[in-house]
């Protein structure tokens, strides 16, 4: 009986269902061998997690947008815009103001959701193509923060603000805790709420979702608002780490966020995705970047590698769905 059960389990095992986990393990083994012994040092691993947390947080929101059948190309520009305007807001409270920091946190989150709402309402209410909408707002957000800052660095006068993004809690940087916290929250939302089920249904077949009495407009709007929230979190973490922000910051965040989601198994055609997969995808990108640095590969080639990884991941999705 035991042998037959074991044989049944082996027959049920499908390689493509575990490809992400296997790729994750293989990548860690290769990175360990290539970077031995520096790769496994706690400081290096912590730095990897810190570096991927900024785009990883946005990638979590991007996952919901892609599942809904959309895309958001404005998140990098939006991050710089929200971060810069938030510092302007913080500076209104003077040099030493804990209340100013608290209000700035709320301000950044609300501003991020408002920016996401603009994208979402244009897509959901006015039925504009997500690619065109977010391509337009990408330029708008970047131009606005360049205008308000006169294309210069926006400095925070509150020295305590820097502790928010550079602080450490129980051995991990605060941005990493934000990444984990937002990931757990959105994982629950996607897998344990009616919104998550409606989101997947809408992304799979919008017309059938309408026939099922799902409010498609709201379901398509909310992912952009949630992504705006994740942008607000990242804007806070990034601007507070440097205690300033430059209008040219965060230029490739949209690519990293999309790459994390796609590598994590989110279908570009919509209808299917995984928050845990996106978190693993973000970590894999961080490990690949770390390997390139340790291998002495030019930093200019890192974007080329990310682009190649996105193409391979989408190609694998296409072959698995044939």
Helices and strands as residue ranges (DSSP letters): H 2-12, G 15-18, H 19-34, G 38-40, H 42-67, H 75-91, H 98-124, H 130-148, E 154-155, G 159-161, H 162-166, E 168-169, E 172-173, H 174-192, H 194-204, H 206-211, H 216-242, E 244-245, H 253-263, H 275-294, G 299-301, H 302-320
